[in-house]
Amino acid sequence: METPLFTALMEHALKSPLSLHVPGHKNGMIFFEEARDIYNGILPFDVTELTGLDDLHNAKGAIQKAEQLTALLYGVKYTKFLVNGSTVGNLAMIMASCSQGDVVLVQRNSHKSILNGIRLAGARPVFLAPKIDEDYQVPTYVEVETIKDAINSYPDAKALILTNPNYYGLSVDLTPIVQLAHRYHIPVLVDEAHGAHFVLGDPFPKSAIEAGADIIVHSAHKTLPAMTMGSYLHFNSKLVNKEKLDLFLSMLQSSSPSYPIMASLDLARAYLEKKVRENKQKELIEKIDLLKDFIISTRKFSIIESKDEYIQADPLKLTVEAVNGLSGFHLQHYFESQHIFAELADPSKLLFVLPIENLDTTLDKLSSIDKGKLPAPKKNEMKQYNYLDNRQIKNISSLDYSYSYFDKCEEIIVALHESVGHYSAEAIIPYPPGIPFIMAGEKITVELIEQLKELMEMGVNIQGDENIKCGKIAIYKESR
């Protein structure tokens, strides 16, 4: 299996080179002594754009070859390695597709980086409300009828931006949506952060690549053996200017990209390519089923599965809840007391992200959950709480004013109850999953403040500044 970038780094390290270049650890010759043994193996690979090691921003050698092999595996025209996570890919694809004042159609349950990209581009977002899954009680996909209505209302939209799958691994086939958008020459940009492994094929969900989307972003580090912040951007479009996309990637990505991260992306592609050739998905699913059977056999937990006929669930995402009504947050504490760390907890459930292999080891470790007793829940502790559904969001909506309008407004800090009727100057984001509960520029209502307080009381981690923890929020002071 070819690994052009990793091989080039290996060949360079084997020369025992004298480093008279950055970074300052000089191939590990200089380092904090107490940590040297831990970092020794990776420091010789942490180099800069040396002869033979290529340049991410002008790739013509090993990096270019590694990216080409990745594009070949995924079946796209062009793949770019991302060293600043999927965030930078989301920003770049949006800024390459739209400009100041352009309308973009965007799924409401999008990651904060999508909304940040729209704001940086100066575009005007039109939000599309997702369907709420009855079993998970979380927002999932935007229904085709909603998108039809949005395109009929905004046929000149410059992009349709979707998130698929959601954080819980719930996905849909985007083919009819992509075909619809393309009839109006609207490019489809997909944050498929959690779907880098979908190329494995059935029984994994259908990728947005196969559905014909224009630009797709994958967080390789989420489910593939790549280092954190390692992601892929796939380009497959006739509607978006590739040169403009390259320009924004060069502006937004670090000018000193991490070679260990890039090499891990090269290796993750080789690993995934090997898995595709082995075609052992059946054995993987059998082991996942054994794991599920064990969890159910403890009689402490139930496994949540969607009954939505359009949902394609990712087998690597496993969502459990306690049968005795223990909240997801306290269930998280229960597992962590046994050194088992989940990906996400919400008021009622817990999400695990399973590995692509070595599930026997996972099952062995999880066997400890059959020994301890679940703590008793507090009265009315578990609560099905979907912060988008509870707000009764319209299928199609937009902000009252443009981002450029708010840029001219003064920001002030007020108590939560004083913010009602004003526009939020900050995004209030439960994290994970990183979907804004209140968006910057959104009008604050009594209901929003009450629900925000309720989220905080339930223990939801709210991203934002320290104002929220003090019962305050930043708002725009409008000129009257």
Residue pairs with C-beta under 8 A, 6 or more apart in sequence:
1 270
1 273
1 274
2 65
2 69
2 270
3 66
3 266
3 267
3 270
4 62
4 63
4 65
4 66
4 69
4 266
5 53
5 54
5 62
5 63
5 65
5 66
5 259
5 262
5 263
5 266
6 263
6 266
6 267
7 62
8 52
8 53
8 54
8 61
8 62
9 45
9 47
9 53
9 259
9 263
11 52
12 47
12 50
12 52
12 53
13 27
13 44
13 45
17 27
19 26
19 27
19 29
19 47
21 47
21 48
21 50
22 48
22 256
23 46
23 47
23 48
24 30
25 31
25 43
25 46
27 43
27 44
27 47
28 36
28 39
28 40
28 43
28 44
31 39
31 40
31 43
42 260
45 259
45 260
45 263
46 258
46 259
46 260
47 53
47 259
48 256
48 259
49 55
52 61
52 62
53 61
53 62
53 259
54 60
54 61
54 62
54 63
54 64
55 63
56 63
56 81
56 83
56 253
56 257
56 262
57 250
57 253
57 255
57 257
59 67
63 81
63 262
66 81
66 262
66 265
66 266
66 269
67 78
67 79
67 80
67 81
68 79
69 266
69 269
69 270
69 273
70 79
70 81
70 232
70 265
70 266
70 269
71 77
71 78
71 79
71 234
73 199
73 269
73 272
73 273
73 276
74 199
74 207
74 209
74 232
74 234
75 199
75 209
75 210
76 209
76 216
76 234
76 235
76 236
77 235
77 236
78 234
78 235
78 236
78 242
79 232
79 233
79 234
79 235
80 89
80 232
80 233
80 235
80 246
80 249
81 230
81 231
81 232
81 257
81 262
81 265
82 88
82 89
82 217
82 229
82 230
82 231
82 232
82 233
82 249
82 253
83 229
83 230
83 253
83 254
83 257
83 258
83 261
83 262
84 229
84 252
84 253
84 254
85 219
85 221
85 228
85 229
85 230
85 231
86 111
86 113
86 191
86 193
86 217
86 218
86 219
86 231
87 111
87 113
87 116
88 231
88 249
88 252
88 253
89 217
89 231
89 232
89 233
89 249
90 111
90 113
90 114
90 117
90 191
90 217
91 113
91 116
91 117
91 120
91 248
91 252
92 117
92 233
92 245
92 248
92 249
92 252
93 117
93 189
93 215
93 217
93 233
93 240
93 245
94 104
94 114
94 117
94 118
94 120
94 121
94 123
94 159
94 161
94 189
95 117
95 120
95 121
95 248
96 215
96 240
96 241
96 244
96 245
96 247
96 248
97 104
97 158
97 159
97 187
97 189
97 215
97 240
98 104
98 118
98 121
98 123
98 158
98 159
99 121
99 122
99 123
99 158
100 121
100 122
100 123
100 404
101 122
101 123
101 124
101 402
102 121
102 123
102 124
102 157
102 158
102 159
103 123
103 124
103 126
103 154
103 156
103 157
103 158
104 118
104 121
104 123
104 124
104 125
104 126
104 157
104 158
104 159
104 160
104 161
105 126
105 128
105 147
105 150
105 151
105 154
105 157
105 159
105 160
105 161
105 186
106 114
106 115
106 118
106 125
106 126
106 127
106 128
106 160
106 161
107 127
107 128
107 130
107 142
107 161
107 162
107 163
108 127
108 128
108 129
108 130
108 139
108 388
108 393
108 397
109 130
109 139
109 163
109 166
109 388
109 435
110 161
110 163
110 191
110 435
111 163
111 191
111 193
111 433
111 434
111 435
112 427
112 429
112 434
112 435
112 436
112 463
113 191
113 434
114 161
114 163
114 191
115 125
115 427
115 436
115 439
115 440
118 125
118 161
118 403
119 403
119 440
122 402
122 403
122 404
123 158
124 398
124 399
124 402
125 398
125 399
126 150
126 153
126 154
126 157
126 396
126 397
126 398
127 393
127 396
127 397
127 398
128 142
128 146
128 147
128 150
128 395
128 396
129 139
129 142
129 146
129 388
129 393
129 394
129 395
129 396
129 397
130 139
130 140
130 141
130 142
130 166
130 388
131 139
131 140
131 141
131 142
131 143
131 308
132 138
132 139
132 140
132 386
132 388
132 389
133 139
133 140
133 170
133 306
133 308
133 311
134 307
134 308
135 304
135 305
135 306
135 307
135 308
136 168
136 170
136 304
136 306
136 319
136 349
137 348
137 384
137 385
137 386
137 389
138 166
138 167
138 168
138 170
138 346
138 386
139 166
139 386
139 388
139 389
139 435
140 166
140 170
140 172
140 306
140 308
140 311
141 162
141 164
141 166
141 170
141 171
141 172
141 310
141 311
142 162
142 177
144 176
144 177
144 180
146 395
146 396
147 160
147 177
147 180
147 181
148 180
149 395
149 396
150 157
150 396
151 157
151 160
151 180
151 181
151 184
151 186
153 396
155 184
157 184
157 186
158 186
158 187
159 186
159 187
159 188
159 189
160 177
160 181
160 186
160 187
160 188
160 189
161 189
161 190
161 191
162 174
162 177
162 188
162 189
162 190
162 191
162 208
162 213
163 190
163 191
164 171
164 172
164 174
164 190
164 191
164 192
164 195
164 208
165 171
165 192
165 194
165 195
165 205
165 314
165 317
166 194
166 433
167 194
167 344
167 351
167 432
167 433
168 317
168 319
168 351
169 194
169 313
169 314
169 316
169 317
170 306
170 308
170 311
170 312
170 313
170 314
171 195
171 198
171 205
171 206
171 311
171 312
171 313
171 314
172 205
172 310
172 311
172 312
173 205
173 206
173 211
173 310
173 312
174 188
174 190
174 206
174 208
174 211
174 213
175 206
175 210
175 211
175 212
177 188
177 211
178 188
178 208
178 211
178 212
178 213
179 212
181 187
181 188
182 188
182 212
182 239
185 239
186 239
187 214
187 215
187 237
187 239
187 240
188 208
188 212
188 213
188 214
189 213
189 214
189 215
190 208
190 213
190 215
190 216
190 217
191 217
192 198
192 207
192 208
192 209
192 216
192 217
192 218
193 217
193 218
193 219
193 222
193 231
194 219
194 222
194 223
194 314
194 317
195 205
195 207
195 208
195 218
195 314
196 218
196 219
196 220
196 222
196 223
196 224
196 232
196 272
197 204
197 223
197 224
197 272
197 316
197 356
198 204
198 205
198 206
198 207
198 314
199 207
199 209
199 272
199 276
200 272
200 275
200 276
200 281
201 276
201 281
202 281
203 281
203 285
203 315
204 281
204 314
204 315
205 312
205 313
205 314
206 312
207 216
208 216
209 216
209 234
209 236
212 236
213 236
214 235
214 236
214 237
214 238
214 239
214 240
215 233
215 234
215 235
215 236
215 237
215 240
215 245
216 233
216 234
216 236
217 231
217 232
217 233
217 234
218 231
218 232
218 233
218 234
219 231
220 226
220 230
220 231
220 232
220 265
220 268
221 227
221 228
221 229
221 230
221 231
221 264
222 353
223 316
223 353
223 356
224 268
224 271
224 272
224 356
225 264
225 267
225 268
225 271
226 261
226 264
226 265
226 267
226 268
227 258
227 260
227 261
227 264
229 258
229 261
230 261
230 262
230 264
230 265
230 268
231 265
232 265
233 249
235 242
235 245
275 356
284 315
284 356
284 357
284 359
285 315
287 359
287 360
287 363
288 315
288 316
288 318
288 354
288 359
290 359
290 363
291 318
291 354
291 359
291 362
291 363
291 366
292 303
292 318
294 363
294 366
294 367
294 370
295 301
295 303
295 318
295 320
295 366
295 369
296 302
296 303
297 370
298 369
298 370
299 323
300 322
300 323
300 324
300 369
300 370
300 374
301 320
301 321
301 322
301 323
301 369
302 320
302 321
302 323
303 318
303 319
303 320
304 319
304 320
304 321
304 349
305 313
306 313
315 354
316 353
316 354
316 355
316 356
317 351
317 352
317 353
317 354
318 351
318 352
318 353
318 354
319 349
319 350
319 351
319 352
320 331
320 349
320 350
320 352
321 328
321 331
321 348
321 349
321 350
321 382
322 331
322 374
322 377
322 382
324 374
324 376
324 377
325 377
325 381
325 382
326 334
326 374
326 375
326 376
326 377
326 381
326 382
327 347
327 348
327 377
327 381
327 382
327 383
327 458
327 459
328 345
328 346
328 347
328 348
328 349
328 350
328 382
329 345
329 346
329 347
329 458
329 459
330 375
330 377
330 381
331 345
331 349
331 350
331 374
332 342
332 345
332 350
334 372
334 374
334 375
335 341
335 342
335 350
335 369
337 372
338 368
338 369
338 372
340 365
340 366
340 368
340 369
342 350
342 351
342 352
343 351
343 352
343 353
343 432
344 350
344 351
344 432
344 433
345 351
346 385
346 460
347 382
347 383
347 384
347 385
347 458
347 460
348 382
348 383
348 384
348 385
354 362
355 362
383 458
385 454
385 455
385 458
387 430
387 437
387 451
387 455
388 435
390 451
391 447
391 448
391 451
399 439
399 441
399 442
400 423
400 441
400 443
401 423
401 441
403 440
403 441
406 423
406 425
406 440
406 441
406 476
409 423
409 425
409 476
409 477
409 478
409 479
410 476
410 477
411 425
411 474
411 475
411 476
411 477
412 425
412 474
412 475
412 477
413 467
413 472
413 473
413 474
413 475
414 422
414 472
414 473
414 475
415 471
415 472
416 449
416 452
416 453
416 471
416 472
416 473
417 449
419 444
419 449
419 473
419 475
420 444
420 445
420 446
420 449
421 443
421 444
421 445
422 443
422 444
422 475
422 476
422 477
422 478
423 441
423 442
423 443
423 444
423 475
423 476
423 478
424 438
424 439
424 440
424 441
424 442
424 443
424 444
424 473
424 474
424 475
424 476
425 440
425 474
425 475
425 476
426 440
426 464
426 465
426 467
426 473
426 474
427 436
427 438
427 439
427 440
427 463
427 464
428 436
428 437
428 438
428 452
428 462
428 463
428 464
428 468
428 473
429 435
429 436
429 437
429 462
429 463
429 464
430 437
430 455
430 460
430 461
430 462
430 463
431 461
431 462
431 463
432 461
434 463
437 448
437 451
437 452
437 455
437 462
438 444
438 448
438 452
441 476
444 473
444 475
452 462
452 468
455 462
456 462
456 468
462 468
465 474
467 473
467 474
